[in-house]
Structure formats: structure tokens, C-alpha cells
Amino acid sequence: MAKGERKERPQPKEGQTFSKVFRDKKHTMKTLKEGGKIKYKVGNDVFDTPTAAAKYITQNSVNGWVFWGIDKKPAYHQKKSKK
């Protein structure tokens, strides 16, 4: 991927909920639809991207797709348990 290009990601569906414990506090982000676009709500604040929502919580630069667990690797990338 060339510098500056964005990774194409499937958008979460309306009504999904994602949780993350950060600094011993559980944060919840819900997806909703506004103006035909998916938005991300944390508390009473609504954000255009999961990254903006994650930055609001961490007060730092962070990949929101990873922070919220939206961008998880498919199961075949995960280690299988040995019997």
C-alpha cells in the first residue's frame, strides 16, 4: 500500500456495540446511522470514525479500528490450540 492510501475496511453495521477497557475503565462505543452514514457514539459524543472516538478516550494518537477490536484478524490467522 502506498503512503497516504487508506485501507478499505468493511464498515460496522448499525446497532453494533464495541467495548474496551482503558486505564481500568470500561468504555463502550455504539454504531448508529446519521444522514445515511455510520457514526460512532461514546457516551453522549458522536464521532465520524472509530479512530476519533478512540483518540477522545486515550487523548493520544491511536488506530481506532484496532483499539475497538473492529479490525480483528480472521480466525484462520489465529493460533490453534493443541490437544
C-alpha positions in Angstrom: 0.0 0.0 0.0 1.4 3.4 -1.0 1.9 6.0 1.6 -1.2 8.1 2.2 -3.5 5.4 0.9 -6.3 4.2 3.2 -7.0 0.6 3.8 -10.5 -0.4 2.6 -12.4 -1.8 5.5 -15.9 -3.2 5.8 -18.0 -0.8 7.8 -19.6 -2.0 11.0 -23.3 -2.3 10.9 -25.8 0.0 12.6 -26.5 -1.1 16.2 -23.2 -2.9 16.9 -21.5 -2.3 20.2 -17.8 -2.4 20.9 -16.2 -2.3 24.4 -12.6 -1.6 25.6 -11.1 -1.4 29.0 -8.6 1.5 29.1 -6.9 2.6 32.3 -9.1 0.4 34.4 -12.3 1.9 33.0 -14.7 0.2 30.6 -15.6 2.3 27.5 -18.5 1.4 25.1 -18.9 2.6 21.6 -22.1 2.1 19.7 -22.7 2.4 16.0 -25.6 4.4 14.7 -26.7 5.8 11.3 -27.0 9.5 10.7 -27.6 11.0 7.3 -27.1 7.6 5.7 -23.6 7.2 7.2 -22.4 5.1 10.1 -21.3 7.1 13.1 -19.7 6.1 16.4 -21.1 7.1 19.8 -19.2 7.1 23.1 -21.4 8.4 25.9 -23.2 11.4 24.5 -20.5 12.2 22.0 -20.8 11.2 18.3 -17.7 10.7 16.0 -17.3 10.2 12.3 -14.7 7.4 12.8 -13.7 4.8 15.4 -10.3 6.4 15.4 -11.7 9.8 16.5 -13.7 8.0 19.3 -10.5 6.2 20.5 -8.5 9.4 20.4 -11.1 11.1 22.5 -10.7 8.4 25.2 -6.9 8.0 25.1 -6.1 11.6 24.4 -3.4 10.2 22.1 -2.9 9.1 18.6 -4.3 5.6 18.2 -5.7 3.3 15.5 -9.4 3.1 16.4 -10.1 0.1 14.3 -7.5 -1.9 16.4 -8.4 -0.1 19.7 -12.1 -1.2 19.5 -11.3 -4.6 18.0 -13.2 -3.9 14.8 -10.1 -4.8 12.6 -9.6 -8.3 14.1 -7.8 -10.9 12.1 -9.9 -13.7 10.7 -9.9 -16.9 12.7 -7.5 -18.7 10.3 -4.7 -16.2 11.3 -5.1 -17.0 15.0 -3.1 -19.8 16.7 -5.0 -23.0 17.1 -4.9 -24.7 20.4 -3.1 -28.0 20.6 -4.9 -31.0 22.0 
